[in-house]
Amino acid sequence: MQEATVAEQSSKIFTDVREVEITQAIANEFHEVLIDRAESDVIIIGAGPAGLTASRELSNLGFKVLVIEQNNYLGGG
């Protein structure tokens, strides 16, 4: 009898899931919790140099700023 490799065993437990599906599931699960806590005066799309500078300046003026970035790192690119 042949023993299954770890990869073969894992494939029986886990299925391929795209990152977007995981992100969407997390967002759906925590939507109400997040929406209740998300209070912002300004929403900035993009955490590149311009977005980060704008968010810093607006924050220094007393605005509650939310920066949304599509990548999992800051700085653009």
C-alpha positions in Angstrom: 0.0 0.0 0.0 1.4 3.4 -1.0 1.4 6.3 1.5 0.0 9.5 0.3 2.3 12.5 0.2 1.6 15.5 2.3 0.6 17.5 -0.8 -1.9 14.8 -1.7 -3.3 14.7 1.8 -3.6 18.5 1.9 -5.5 18.5 -1.4 -8.2 16.4 0.2 -8.6 18.9 3.0 -8.0 22.2 1.4 -9.3 23.5 -1.9 -7.9 26.2 -4.1 -9.3 29.6 -3.1 -8.5 32.8 -4.7 -7.3 35.7 -2.5 -10.2 37.9 -3.6 -12.6 35.2 -2.3 -11.0 35.2 1.1 -11.0 39.0 1.2 -14.7 39.1 0.2 -15.6 36.6 2.9 -13.8 38.6 5.5 -15.4 41.8 4.4 -18.9 40.2 4.4 -18.4 38.7 7.8 -17.2 41.8 9.5 -19.1 44.4 7.5 -21.5 45.5 10.2 -18.7 45.7 12.9 -16.5 47.7 10.6 -19.2 50.0 9.3 -20.2 50.9 12.9 -16.6 51.8 13.7 -15.6 53.5 10.5 -16.2 57.2 11.0 -14.3 59.4 8.7 -14.6 62.9 7.2 -12.5 62.1 4.2 -11.7 58.9 2.3 -8.5 58.8 0.3 -8.1 56.2 -2.4 -4.5 55.1 -2.8 -1.7 55.0 -0.3 1.0 56.3 -2.6 3.1 59.4 -1.9 0.2 61.8 -2.8 -2.4 59.9 -0.8 -0.2 59.5 2.3 0.7 63.2 2.1 -2.9 64.3 1.7 -4.0 62.1 4.6 -1.3 63.4 6.9 -2.1 67.1 6.1 -5.9 66.5 6.5 -5.3 64.6 9.7 -3.2 67.5 11.0 -6.1 69.8 10.3 -8.4 67.7 12.5 -10.2 65.6 9.9 -10.8 61.9 10.4 -9.1 60.3 7.4 -9.6 56.8 6.0 -7.0 55.6 3.4 -8.0 52.7 1.2 -5.2 50.9 -0.7 -5.7 47.9 -3.0 -2.3 46.4 -2.2 -1.1 45.1 1.1 1.7 47.6 1.3 2.0 51.4 1.4 3.9 53.7 -0.9 2.4 53.2 -4.3 3.6 51.1 -7.2 
